[in-house]
Amino acid sequence: MQEITLELSKGFYDVYSMSKITAAQNKLKFLTPAQILLEMINYKSCIGYVILFSLGISIEELKAGLEDIIQEIPLSEDGPPIYSDGMSKALDVSLETAVSLGETKVDSGHFLVGILRTLELKEYSLLRKLGVSYSDVLNKLRNKGTIPGISGQNELQQTLEIEHEKMRFSEVIKSISPVFYLLFVTAVALGVGLFTGFFATSFAAFLFVIISWIISVSIHEYGHALVAYLFGDLSIFNKGYLTLNPLKYTNGVTSIIFPIIILAMGGIGLPGGAVYVNYSLIKSKRARSLVAFSGPAMQSLFIVFLLIIYNFLISRGLTETNQLFWSVFSFLLFLQVTSIFLNLLPIPPLDGFGILMPFLPAPILRMMNGLRGFTIMIIFIVFMTNNPVQMFFWRMIGLSLYFLGIDPDIAIEGLNVFQFWRSD
């Protein structure tokens, strides 16, 4: 696909990228302004949507009209979609508009102007029919400030607050994904089967640990998302981060596959998952720090939940039937503890660094951010060699397990059960 050579604001870049992906998935021949506008409506967290919303037009009518235009785009026999002529012209005008307003980046508001100055576009006719004019949009852009995507955040936040002002916490709870419920029920079923001996096999133990681990990652990331939402980033809800759906928090290989491989190798609870917070909507340094801290805090609550189950069931006694369950459950707790300690290391992009980041001076931030691409390598070097940091880390893990009443030797037995492929 032909690529944009302009510098885009964060919101417009997200909209543009998702439009390209959707066009390619649907095997469309062209990328058109209609696809960008539709994604803008779906995304909401961009200034273009804010402008349309503030003009009081019918968003549903606009969405229906855009879908009709997209239906007319021909399919591609081969290759990725390319820009339509109208798309190229609208982008050129977007750049001209940004420059004329003295702005440094092109945002979705400039793209609206680009559409409204490209008269041959069907999207232009649709917007005009709904009462959107070039002068209205341009006035909105002039009033929002000089830096797109930042100074316009106040208006964005006000709009999102209008949409969410009637939202209660119970409605957030209702948004929890069926995927999470399915994982939770599956983990409970496997746990009951292991405890009763109904299907006390090494493979069932392996599945129990893996599914429980994915649940813990979801809970950890949900903690970040919920606190960010409460402190002002209302776009969190639209991104699906309050659903506890692990698919919303994953970042491909680094979030699920790689951590599971490390687990399978008998390693440690490697942090996974990702929540992208718009920190420009969270003004307080303390609040930003709490957003980073809330992930490990929520995971600690999950450990407390597991310990309640552990102590309740252990009163039933350790028998030959449930011995496999206790070893695997102890290993699961071991993984949770190691994950929290790892996440609290002050290395970007781990949460330990995120907690400190709002309070660090700029020179230290620049130096530490240079380490972001080497975090995994640093962890491997530290934990695959004998050094004081490694010794201190495992000593803290041992003390924590002792404090929680977990026998490390039983946890090691659980590791051996978990690695069912190594059994004789």
Secondary structure as the mmCIF struct_conf table of DSSP 4:
data_model
#
loop_
_struct_conf.conf_type_id
_struct_conf.id
_struct_conf.beg_label_comp_id
_struct_conf.beg_label_asym_id
_struct_conf.beg_label_seq_id
_struct_conf.end_label_comp_id
_struct_conf.end_label_asym_id
_struct_conf.end_label_seq_id
BEND BEND1 LEU A 6 LEU A 6
STRN STRN1 LEU A 8 LEU A 8
HELX_RH_AL_P HELX_RH_AL_P1 LYS A 10 GLN A 25
TURN_TY1_P TURN_TY1_P1 ASN A 26 LYS A 27
STRN STRN2 LEU A 28 LEU A 28
BEND BEND2 LYS A 29 LYS A 29
STRN STRN3 PHE A 30 LEU A 31
HELX_RH_AL_P HELX_RH_AL_P2 PRO A 33 TYR A 43
BEND BEND3 CYS A 46 CYS A 46
HELX_RH_AL_P HELX_RH_AL_P3 ILE A 47 SER A 54
TURN_TY1_P TURN_TY1_P2 LEU A 55 GLY A 56
HELX_RH_AL_P HELX_RH_AL_P4 ILE A 59 GLN A 71
TURN_TY1_P TURN_TY1_P3 GLU A 72 GLU A 72
BEND BEND4 ILE A 73 ILE A 73
HELX_LH_PP_P HELX_LH_PP_P1 PRO A 74 PRO A 74
STRN STRN4 LEU A 75 LEU A 75
HELX_LH_PP_P HELX_LH_PP_P2 SER A 76 SER A 76
BEND BEND5 GLU A 77 GLY A 79
STRN STRN5 ILE A 82 TYR A 83
HELX_RH_AL_P HELX_RH_AL_P5 ASP A 85 SER A 100
TURN_TY1_P TURN_TY1_P4 LEU A 101 GLY A 102
BEND BEND6 THR A 104 LYS A 105
STRN STRN6 VAL A 106 VAL A 106
HELX_RH_AL_P HELX_RH_AL_P6 SER A 108 LEU A 116
TURN_TY1_P TURN_TY1_P5 ARG A 117 ARG A 117
TURN_TY1_P TURN_TY1_P6 LEU A 119 GLU A 120
HELX_RH_AL_P HELX_RH_AL_P7 LYS A 122 LYS A 129
TURN_TY1_P TURN_TY1_P7 LEU A 130 GLY A 131
HELX_RH_AL_P HELX_RH_AL_P8 TYR A 134 ASN A 143
BEND BEND7 LYS A 144 LYS A 144
BEND BEND8 THR A 146 ILE A 147
TURN_TY1_P TURN_TY1_P8 PRO A 148 GLY A 152
HELX_RH_AL_P HELX_RH_AL_P9 GLN A 153 HIS A 164
TURN_TY1_P TURN_TY1_P9 GLU A 165 LYS A 166
HELX_RH_AL_P HELX_RH_AL_P10 PHE A 169 LYS A 174
TURN_TY1_P TURN_TY1_P10 SER A 175 SER A 175
HELX_RH_AL_P HELX_RH_AL_P11 PRO A 178 THR A 196
TURN_TY1_P TURN_TY1_P11 GLY A 197 PHE A 199
HELX_RH_AL_P HELX_RH_AL_P12 SER A 202 LEU A 230
TURN_TY1_P TURN_TY1_P12 PHE A 231 GLY A 232
TURN_TY1_P TURN_TY1_P13 LEU A 234 LEU A 234
HELX_RH_AL_P HELX_RH_AL_P13 SER A 235 ASN A 238
TURN_TY1_P TURN_TY1_P14 LYS A 239 LEU A 242
BEND BEND9 THR A 243 THR A 243
HELX_RH_AL_P HELX_RH_AL_P14 PRO A 246 TYR A 249
HELX_RH_3T_P HELX_RH_3T_P1 GLY A 252 THR A 254
TURN_TY1_P TURN_TY1_P15 SER A 255 ILE A 256
HELX_RH_AL_P HELX_RH_AL_P15 ILE A 257 ALA A 264
TURN_TY1_P TURN_TY1_P16 MET A 265 GLY A 266
HELX_RH_3T_P HELX_RH_3T_P2 TYR A 279 LEU A 281
HELX_RH_AL_P HELX_RH_AL_P16 LYS A 285 ILE A 314
TURN_TY1_P TURN_TY1_P17 SER A 315 ARG A 316
TURN_TY1_P TURN_TY1_P18 GLU A 320 ASN A 322
HELX_RH_AL_P HELX_RH_AL_P17 GLN A 323 ASN A 343
TURN_TY1_P TURN_TY1_P19 LEU A 344 LEU A 344
BEND BEND10 LEU A 345 ILE A 347
TURN_TY1_P TURN_TY1_P20 PRO A 348 PRO A 349
BEND BEND11 LEU A 350 LEU A 350
HELX_RH_AL_P HELX_RH_AL_P18 ASP A 351 LEU A 356
HELX_RH_3T_P HELX_RH_3T_P3 MET A 357 PHE A 359
BEND BEND12 LEU A 360 LEU A 360
HELX_RH_AL_P HELX_RH_AL_P19 ALA A 362 ASN A 369
TURN_TY1_P TURN_TY1_P21 GLY A 370 LEU A 371
HELX_RH_3T_P HELX_RH_3T_P4 ARG A 372 PHE A 374
HELX_RH_AL_P HELX_RH_AL_P20 THR A 375 PHE A 383
BEND BEND13 MET A 384 THR A 385
HELX_RH_AL_P HELX_RH_AL_P21 PRO A 388 LEU A 404
TURN_TY1_P TURN_TY1_P22 GLY A 405 GLY A 405
HELX_RH_AL_P HELX_RH_AL_P22 PRO A 408 PHE A 418
HELX_RH_3T_P HELX_RH_3T_P5 PHE A 420 ARG A 422
#
